[in-house]
Amino acid sequence: MTPAGGTIAHRVDAAAREATPAVLTLVLILLDVVPLRLPEFAVITPSFALMSVYYWTMYRAELMPAPVVLALGVFQDIVGGGPLGVGAFVLLATHGAVLTQRRVLMRRPFAVGWVGFVGVALAAFTLTWVIMAVLHLALFNPLAAGMQYVMTVALYPPVAWLLLAVHRSWVQAR
């Protein structure tokens, strides 16, 4: 036994479990930018990072703190090729919005959490669209953002189910 409360193996195991939400979100960000060679798919790629930040902030906020969300957002901006800070700002805004409502949403049926995600995602996509329009001094076709929003909302249930499976089998298992 080490004096800090457990063997080294136990501490490594605990650290790995605590890092799982961030690492999984990092993998989902990479999934966002993988070229799938499908015509026009890049335009409607769902925001897996948004789904993950929403899920983990709602159910394990202590494992998805704001500095981690900021780092993930900056990483998303870098690998996605977008203006630095936009994705980070939107993910931080999402994180903050979920933190204010997590007590209301957390212990409700999944459908209530999904409706919460629908609203948060709408705000996130609208905020991104407005920021990009201001940065580029041009109005973009909202149809692309709308389609990406629809894909994100439609894919949230299966992604949340996968995150829940990881949550129950790995993060909570002690």
N, C-alpha and C positions, 0 to 999 in steps of 0.2 A: 504494500500500500504506500502511496505517496501522501505526504502531509496535506495536500490540497483537496482531499476528499475523493479518493478512488485511485485505481491504478491508471497508468498512462493509457492503457487500452480503453478504459471506461471514459476517460476524458476525451480521447480522440473520437470515440463513438458518439459521445454527447455533442461534440463540436460538429461532427458530420451531420447529425440530425438537425442541429440548429441552422446549419448552412444550407440545408436542402432546399428551402423555398427560394433563396437567392440563386443558387446554382441551377435549379429547375427553370427559373425565370430567365436566366442567362441562356439556357439551351433553347427555350421558346423564342427568345429574341433572335437567335441564330436561325431558327426555323422560319421566322418571318422573312429573312433575307436570302434564303436558299433559292437559287434560280430553278424553277420547276419546268421551264420551257413550255409553259402553257400560254397560248395567246391571250393577252390582256389580263392574265391572272395577277400580275404584279399590281395592277390597279385595284383589285378587290381582295388582296391578301388580308385575312383577318388579323387583328392586333392581338396576338397571343400574349404579349407582354402586358397589355391592359387587363386581359382576363386573369392572368396570374397575380398581378399586383392587387386587383380587386379581391380575388379569392383569399390570398394569404393575409391581406390587411384585415379582412373581415374576420377570419377564423383564428389567425395566429399573428396578431399585430406586433407582438414582441419579437417575432422572427423576421419581420419585414419593416424595420424602422426607416424613417425618412432618409438618413444618409445612404442606406442600401438602395432605396428607391432612386435617389439622385444618381448614384453610381451606375445603376442599371439603365437609367434614362440616358445618361451621357454615352454609355456603351452603345445603346440602341441608336443614338444619333450618329455616332462614328461609323458603325457597321452599315447602317441604313443609308448613309450619305446625305442625310437631311441637315438643315441648319443646326449647328451645335446649340443645345439648350432647349429646343422646342419640345422634343420628346421627353426630356427630363422634366421640364416644367409641367407638361400635361400629366405625366405619371405622378409627380408630386401633388398636383391638384387632385388627381383621382384618389391618391392615398389619403390626403386631408379630408376629402368629402366622405370617404368610407369610414374613417376614424370617427367622424361626427355622428354617423348613423349606424355604426356596427351593433350597438346594443339593441336597436330596434330590429335590425335585419337578422342578427346572428341566430336567434333561437326560434325563428319562424320557419315554415315549410320552404322547400327549395324554390317554389314558384315566387314567393315574396322576394327572396334574394335575387332571383333572375330579373324580376321587375325592377329591383334596385339597380341591377347591372344595366338594364336597358336605359334607365335614366342617366346613370353615370357615364355610360358609353356615348350617349347622345351629346352630353355636355363635353366630353373629351374630344369627340370628333368635330363638334362645332368650334370649340376653342382652337383646335389645331388648324381648321380651315381658316378661321379669322386671322390667326397669327401668321399663317403662310401668305394670306392675301395682303396683309399689311407689310410683311417683309419684302414681298415681291412687287408691291404696288400694282397688283392686278387681281381681278376676280377670277377664281378658278371655277371650272364646271363642278357644281356641287354633286352631280350624279356619281362621280367616281368615289367621293367621300361617302355618299349615301350608300353605295353598293358595298363599300368596305365596312361600313357600319352594320348593314344587314348581315353580312357574312360573319362579323364578329359576334353579333347578338345571337345568330342562329347556331354558331358553333360553341357558344359558352356552355350549354349543358353537357356535351360530351367532354369538353376540356375540364370543366369543373368536376365531373365524375372521375376523371383520371387524377386530378389533383387531390380529390377526396381519398382515392385509393392510396395514393402515396402518403397522404396525411395520416390515414389510419394505420397503414402497415409499417411505415418507417418513422415518421416524425413523432407520432404519439407512442409508438411501441417502446416501452422502457422496461 
